[in-house]
C-alpha cells in the first residue's frame, strides 16, 4: 500500500551564512518515501495537519546553533521544528487509535506522513471541547508556556504595586501572550512595541495593552518617556538590539528583564545572549537590574500546572489568541521567512490539511 502513496517534505537545501538573512532558496520542497505501516505498538503512523513556525529556529540554519538544546539542520535532510499537530493514521498501541490528534513533546518534522515513537507524543483530548486544536501550538504550547513562566519566574509581578511592563515584539505570539498574562497577574500598565500601525491597533483594541509603539515610525525613547512617566519595572525582551537598549535606559532601580529572545541578532554570528553596549551594562549594574537568561525548557516540572493556569485564563477570556496561517507544506519556507521579517500577528502556523 505504501508504494502507491505519495509523500512530501521540506529539506534544508543550503545555509544562508551566519551573518545573512535566510531566503526561500535555503529550503527545498520535494517528494519522499511514504512510510511503511508500523508493526510494533511503540510506533505510530501520523499525517501532519499543522506546523508551528518559531523565530528561534533561525539558529538551526547555521552549522553551530549556539545553543545547547537543539542541533543544526543537516543539508538534504528533513527540517524539523518545535511543534505541530498530527492525526494518527495507523496505530497498534492501546493508548492511541486512528483519528486521534497528537502533539510532540518537542521536535516535529516538516513532512506530510511520518512514523513517530508513541512515547514522544501526547494526545489532544478533544471530546466536548470547543477549542481549536491550534491552541495547543500557541497558548497551550511552548509559546504560551514561555510567556507564562517567563512572567511568573522572572517578572516579579506584584498585584497592586503599580508596576509598568514593556514588551518588545508584542504583536508576536510570545509577546502578545506575555502582555496579557502580566495584566491578568496584576501588572498595572503594559506597553508594547511592534512594527506597524495595524499591530498597534490590535494590541490596544483587541489584546488589552494600555498602549503600543510603532518603532518604525515613532521614537521609542520619546514615546516611552511619555507613556512611562514613573519608569519601567519589568521588560519582556524578545528582540534585543537598539530597541532593547532604549527600553533599558528608562528602567527603574531593582527592576527585572525577562530575557526571552533576541530576534534582532538572529541573523548575526554572536554568542547568546548577545553582548550589550558598555553604557547599558553600566545601567544594569548601577540600577541593580536583573537580566538573567530565560529558557522555558528549564521549567519542565511546571509545564502541567502552567498549562492548567493558561487554560483557566483562556476560559475566563483573560487571554485572546491571534493567528497568522499560511497553507501548504510547499510554502513552509515562505511562511518562516515572513515571520522572521515581522509579517505575522500572533502565532505563525502552517496548515497542511
C-alpha positions in Angstrom: 0.0 0.0 0.0 2.7 2.5 0.9 4.3 2.2 -2.5 1.2 3.7 -4.1 1.0 6.7 -1.6 2.7 10.0 -2.2 4.6 11.9 0.5 6.3 15.2 0.6 8.7 17.0 2.9 10.9 20.1 3.3 14.7 19.7 3.4 17.5 22.1 4.1 18.9 22.9 0.6 21.7 25.3 1.8 22.8 27.6 4.6 22.4 31.4 4.3 25.6 32.0 6.2 25.8 33.0 9.8 25.5 36.8 9.2 23.0 36.8 6.4 19.2 36.7 6.2 17.7 33.4 5.1 16.0 33.0 1.7 13.4 30.6 0.3 16.3 29.0 -1.7 17.6 27.7 1.6 14.6 25.3 1.7 13.6 22.7 -0.8 10.1 21.1 -1.2 10.2 17.6 -2.7 8.7 14.1 -2.7 9.9 11.5 -0.3 9.1 7.9 0.5 5.8 7.1 2.2 6.5 5.3 5.5 5.6 1.6 6.0 2.8 0.9 8.3 4.1 0.3 11.8 4.2 -3.3 13.0 5.2 -2.6 16.6 2.9 -1.0 19.2 5.7 1.5 20.1 5.3 3.3 16.7 2.5 5.4 15.2 1.9 6.4 11.6 0.9 10.1 11.5 -0.4 12.6 9.0 0.7 16.2 9.6 -2.1 18.7 10.0 -0.4 21.9 11.3 3.2 23.1 11.8 4.4 25.7 14.4 6.9 28.2 13.0 9.1 29.9 15.5 11.9 32.5 15.3 14.2 30.5 17.5 14.6 28.0 14.6 16.8 30.5 12.8 19.9 29.3 14.6 19.4 25.8 13.2 20.2 27.2 9.7 23.8 27.6 11.0 26.4 24.9 11.3 26.6 25.8 15.0 23.3 26.7 16.6 25.0 28.5 19.5 22.6 26.9 22.0 22.7 23.5 23.8 19.1 22.4 23.4 18.9 22.0 19.6 21.2 20.7 16.9 21.6 22.3 13.4 19.6 21.1 10.5 21.5 18.9 8.1 21.8 19.6 4.4 19.4 17.5 2.3 17.6 16.1 5.4 14.1 16.8 6.6 13.7 20.0 8.5 12.0 19.8 11.9 10.5 22.4 14.2 9.3 22.9 17.7 5.8 21.8 17.3 2.9 20.5 15.2 -0.3 18.6 15.2 -0.8 15.3 13.6 -3.6 12.8 13.1 -2.9 9.1 13.8 -3.4 7.0 10.7 -2.2 3.6 11.9 -1.7 2.5 15.5 -1.2 -0.8 17.2 -0.8 1.0 20.5 -3.7 0.6 23.0 -3.3 4.3 24.1 -3.8 5.6 20.5 -6.3 4.9 17.8 -6.7 6.1 14.2 -8.2 9.6 14.2 -6.5 10.7 17.4 -4.8 14.1 17.3 -1.3 14.2 18.7 1.3 16.8 19.5 5.0 16.3 20.2 6.9 16.6 23.4 9.4 18.7 21.5 10.6 18.3 17.8 8.3 17.7 14.9 9.2 17.1 11.2 8.2 19.2 8.2 6.8 16.2 6.4 3.3 15.2 5.4 3.4 11.5 6.5 5.9 10.0 9.0 6.2 7.5 11.8 6.9 8.6 15.4 7.6 6.8 18.7 4.4 6.7 20.7 6.2 7.8 23.8 7.3 11.1 22.2 3.8 12.4 21.6 0.7 13.4 23.6 -2.9 13.0 22.7 -5.1 16.1 22.5 -8.3 15.4 24.3 -11.0 16.9 22.0 -14.1 15.4 23.5 -16.7 18.0 24.4 -14.2 20.8 23.9 -14.8 23.7 21.5 -11.2 24.8 21.5 -9.4 24.8 18.1 -6.6 22.3 18.1 -4.2 25.0 17.1 -4.4 26.4 20.6 -2.1 23.6 21.6 0.6 25.2 19.3 0.1 28.6 20.8 -1.4 29.5 24.2 -1.3 25.8 25.5 2.0 25.0 23.8 5.6 26.1 24.2 4.8 29.6 23.2 2.2 30.1 25.9 4.4 28.3 28.5 7.3 30.6 27.6 5.2 33.7 28.1 3.5 32.4 31.3 6.6 31.0 33.0 8.7 34.0 31.9 6.4 36.4 33.6 5.9 34.2 36.6 9.5 33.3 37.2 11.4 36.3 36.1 8.9 39.2 36.0 8.2 39.5 39.7 4.7 40.9 39.1 3.1 42.1 42.4 -0.6 42.8 42.3 -1.3 46.4 43.5 2.3 47.5 43.2 1.5 49.9 40.3 4.1 48.3 38.0 4.8 49.2 34.4 5.8 46.4 32.0 7.1 46.9 28.4 7.0 44.0 25.9 9.1 44.1 22.7 7.8 42.2 19.6 4.5 42.5 21.4 2.4 41.5 18.4 4.2 38.2 18.0 2.8 35.1 19.7 5.0 35.1 22.8 4.9 38.9 23.2 1.1 39.1 22.8 0.6 36.4 25.5 3.2 37.9 27.8 1.4 41.2 28.0 -2.0 39.7 28.5 -0.7 37.3 31.2 1.1 40.2 33.0 -2.2 42.1 33.1 -4.0 39.0 34.4 -1.4 38.6 37.1 -1.9 42.2 38.3 0.5 44.4 36.4 -1.0 47.8 36.3 0.3 49.0 32.9 1.6 47.1 29.9 3.1 48.8 26.9 4.1 47.0 23.7 6.5 47.8 20.8 5.7 46.5 17.3 6.3 47.2 13.6 3.1 48.6 12.1 0.0 50.7 12.9 -2.2 47.7 12.4 -0.3 45.8 15.1 -0.6 48.8 17.4 -4.4 48.8 16.9 -4.5 45.0 17.5 -2.6 45.3 20.8 -4.6 48.2 22.2 -8.1 47.4 20.8 -8.1 43.6 21.0 -5.4 42.3 23.4 -5.8 44.8 26.2 -2.4 46.5 26.1 -2.6 50.0 27.6 -0.5 51.5 24.7 1.7 50.4 21.9 4.6 52.0 19.9 5.3 51.5 16.2 9.1 51.5 16.3 9.3 52.1 12.6 7.5 55.4 12.6 7.8 56.7 16.2 10.7 57.4 18.5 10.7 54.6 21.1 12.6 56.8 23.6 10.2 59.8 23.3 7.1 57.6 23.4 8.3 55.7 26.5 9.1 58.9 28.3 5.5 60.0 27.8 3.9 56.6 28.4 6.0 55.6 31.4 6.5 58.7 33.5 7.4 56.6 36.5 9.9 54.4 34.6 9.7 50.8 33.7 9.7 47.9 36.2 9.5 44.9 34.0 10.8 44.3 30.5 9.9 41.2 28.5 12.7 41.2 25.9 12.0 39.4 22.6 14.2 41.4 20.3 17.5 42.8 21.8 19.3 45.4 19.8 18.7 49.1 20.0 15.0 48.9 20.9 16.0 47.0 24.0 18.7 49.5 24.8 16.2 52.3 24.6 13.9 50.5 27.0 16.6 49.6 29.4 17.7 53.2 29.7 14.3 54.0 31.2 14.1 51.1 33.6 13.9 51.7 37.4 16.2 50.5 40.1 15.7 46.9 41.1 13.7 46.2 38.0 13.6 42.9 36.0 14.3 41.9 32.4 12.8 38.7 31.1 15.5 37.8 28.6 13.4 35.6 26.2 14.6 36.2 22.7 17.0 38.4 20.7 15.5 38.4 17.2 17.4 41.5 16.1 20.6 39.4 16.3 19.3 36.1 14.9 21.0 36.7 11.6 24.3 37.6 13.2 27.1 35.4 14.4 27.2 36.4 18.0 27.1 34.5 21.3 23.8 34.1 23.1 22.8 36.3 24.9 24.4 38.8 22.6 26.9 41.3 24.1 25.4 44.7 25.1 27.0 48.2 24.9 29.1 49.3 27.9 26.6 52.1 28.8 23.8 49.5 29.0 25.9 47.2 31.1 26.7 50.1 33.4 22.9 50.8 33.8 22.3 47.2 34.7 24.9 47.3 37.4 24.2 50.7 38.9 20.4 50.2 39.0 20.7 46.6 40.1 18.6 45.4 37.1 18.2 41.7 36.9 18.9 40.3 33.4 19.1 36.6 33.6 18.6 34.4 30.6 15.2 32.7 30.4 14.8 29.2 28.8 11.4 27.6 29.2 12.8 24.1 29.0 14.4 24.6 32.4 11.0 24.6 33.9 9.6 21.3 32.6 8.4 20.4 36.1 6.0 23.3 35.9 4.5 22.6 32.5 1.4 20.7 33.7 0.4 23.3 36.3 1.3 26.2 33.9 -0.8 24.7 31.1 -3.8 24.4 33.5 -3.3 28.0 34.6 -3.3 29.1 30.9 -6.5 27.1 30.2 -8.2 28.8 33.1 -7.1 32.3 31.8 -8.3 31.4 28.3 -11.6 30.2 29.6 -12.0 33.3 31.6 -11.4 35.4 28.5 -8.2 36.9 30.0 -6.1 35.7 27.0 -7.1 36.2 23.4 -5.2 34.3 20.6 -4.2 35.8 17.3 -3.0 33.5 14.4 -1.4 34.1 11.1 -1.9 31.0 8.9 -0.2 30.0 5.6 -1.4 26.9 3.8 0.6 24.1 2.1 3.8 22.4 3.0 5.4 23.9 -0.1 5.0 27.3 1.5 6.9 26.4 4.7 10.0 28.4 3.8 7.9 31.4 2.6 5.9 31.4 5.9 9.0 31.0 8.0 10.8 34.0 6.3 7.7 36.1 6.5 7.6 35.5 10.2 11.3 36.4 10.6 10.6 39.7 8.9 7.6 40.5 11.2 4.9 39.5 8.7 2.8 37.7 11.4 0.4 38.9 14.0 0.3 36.4 16.8 1.2 32.8 16.2 2.6 31.8 12.8 1.2 28.5 11.7 1.2 26.4 8.5 -2.0 24.5 7.6 -1.3 21.2 5.9 -4.8 19.8 5.7 
